Amino acid sequence: GTVLASDAEAGLFVSLGFFDDVMVPVDLLPKDAEYKPLEGVWTVRPEGAEDEDDTIYFDDQGKVTFRVVK
């Protein structure tokens, strides 16, 4: 999917192209996910990553994969 928006309290809003109402709530984001209020995005640093450059940003219009749990 494509990230439409990030929200500190709600999580990520994702589009599938034909369906724009996918929400990934905060409690289902990766356990180390962190919201960066200045950038307005969720980030996660992969386990074992030592460098800030390894941080993954869930930017608007960025591509993400997810699975349906409910």
Secondary structure, DSSP 4 states (H G I P E B T S, - for coil): -EEEEEETTTEEEEE-SS---EEEEGGGS-TT-EEETTTTEEEE--TT--SGGG-EEE-TT-B-------
